[in-house]
Amino acid sequence: MFKVAIIGSSAAGSYEQFSDRCKYFLKNKIKDGILIYATEETPFIKKFSTQYRIDVQYFYTDWKSFGKNALKERNKMLLSDCNGIIWFDDGLKDTNMIKYMAEKIGTPVKSA
């Protein structure tokens, strides 16, 4: 099972652009099965996962337990078992933080 985080999907512009980029990066992984990791439920991820019958695991930010470190802790949990990232640059600090953390631990990042 290939576990891929799709980050910043709202920056894709259109569903067609989002879908094309994801299919391109995942084309050799489909036969092994795919699990999508996401930090939020977006229309693009929901439609793509439904269309291709791919399960999604969401990683939500637990502000109550982790306070100001909640984003970093959520990202650590997401990256702990992630095989790769499809990264759309939406300009958000958190999206960039995930990319930086992934690169630091050697998780492949594909910029879409």
N, C-alpha and C positions, 0 to 999 in steps of 0.2 A: 504494500500500500504506500503510495507516494503522498506525503502530507505537504500541501502547499498553502502558504499564507498569501492571500490577495489583499493588498494594502493600497488605500487611496483610490478605490475604484470609481468614486464620483468624478475624478478628474479625467476619465476616459472620453468624455464628450458625448458619445452615443453608445447604445448597447451593441451595435454592430462593431464599433471599434474595440470595445471591451472584449466582446466575444472572440473576435479575430485574434487579438493579442493573446488571450488565454489559451485558445486552441493551438496557436503557434507554439507557445512555450510548453504546452502539455501533450503535444501530439505523440510523443514516444512513451508517455506515462499511462495512457488510458488503458492499455491492456493489463497493467498491473493493479489498476484500481487507484482512485484518487479520493482524498479527503481534503476539503477546503477548510482552512483556518481563517477566521475573519474577526475583526474587532467590532464590527457593527453590521446589522442587517441592511444592506442596500438593495435597491431594486435590481441592479445589474447582477449582483451575486445571487440573489434569490431566483431570478429568471434563468441564469446560466446553470445553476445547480439543479433546478427543476428540469430544464430542457435536456440535460445530459445525465440526469439521475445520479448526481454526485451529492454525498452527504456533506453538511457544513457543521463545523464545531465553532461556536462563538466564544470569544474570550472577552468578557466584560471587565470594565475597570471597577475594582472594589475599593471605593474611596473610604468606606467605613473602617475596613480592616487595615488599610495601608496608608491612609492620609495622603500627604503630598507625594509619597513615593508610589502611589497606586499605578500610574502609567508605566513606570519602570518595572514594577513587579508583574503587571499584566503582560508586558512585552517579554519578560524573562520566561514566563509560563508558556506563552505562545511559541517562543523560539526553542524551548528545551527539547521539543520532539518534532521540529519542522525540518523538512528536507530541502525546501527552497522557497523563495519569495517572488511573487510577481508584484512589482512596485510601480504604481502610478503616482507621479509627482503632483500632489494636490496642494503643495506649499505649506501644509500643516506641520507644526513642530513635532507632533507625535509620529506622523508618518515618516519623517526624516529620522527620528530617534530609532524607530524599528529598523530602518535600513542600516543605520550606523551600527546598531547592536548586532545585527545579523552579519554584517561584513566583518566585524571584530571577532566573532566566533567562527567564521569560515562558512557560514550558510550562504549558498549561492543566491544572488539577487539579480533578477532579470528586470531591467527598466523597460516599462511598456510604453 
